């Protein structure tokens, strides 16, 4: 992806202790966007969705090879409409097949298995592709 002038690029160690750094960056980026309806709720939902995907990258993609990194690009796209926030995540961990993840049974209590479900529920689009030796996620929220 070609970076634009207002894009925010992060490259974080793939450990849970940096999730709050990512959340703070997302919150600050969203706070600078004018005329976001329900800005606090929108920011919270985006942060939760992104944190869930990154937590899954840490837990699963790097399960056998800790010490990896997660690259993040946060971009506001104004044209063509609709205006939207795009968050792209990239890692070099193990490949993933989203089609193998069953949706959680919301009538049953379970400890794990909500991350991808939450991300898909909170964002307008979530996609994943394996490109060469990288996992690439794209999360979109219309503003």
Residue, then its C-alpha position, 0 to 999 in steps of 0.5 A: x500500500x502506498x502511504x498517504x500524507x495523513x496515514x498513520x503507520x505503526x510497527x509493533x511487537x506482537x505481544x499483548x502489552x502493546x495493545x494499549x498503544x494501538x488503542x491509544x493511536x486509534x483513539x487519537x486518530x479517530x478524535x481528529x476526524x471531523x463529524x463522526x457520528x457517535x464518535x466515542x462509540x464508533x472509536x470504541x467499536x473500532x478499537x475493540x475490533x482491531x484489538x481482537x484481530x491483533x490479539x488473534x495474530x499474537x495468540x495464533x499466528x505467532x504461537x510457535x514463533x514468538x517475537x514477531x511484529x504486526x504492521x498497522x496502517x490507519x487511513x481515512x478515505x474521503x473519496x470516493x464516498x462513502x467516507x471510511x476508516x481503513x485499518x490494514x494489519x500485516x504479519x509474517x506469522x502462520x497462515x490462517x483460514x477464516x472459513x475454518x472458524x465457526x461462529x460462536x454459539x451465543x446461547x452457550x458460554x465459551x472462553x475463546x472464539x469471539x474475536x473474529x465474530x466481534x470484528x465482523x459484527x463491529x466493522x462494515x468489512x473484514x477481509x483476510x488474504x495470505x500474500x506470499x509469506x504475509x497475513x494481510x487483514x483489512x478492516x473498514x468502518x464507514x463514517 
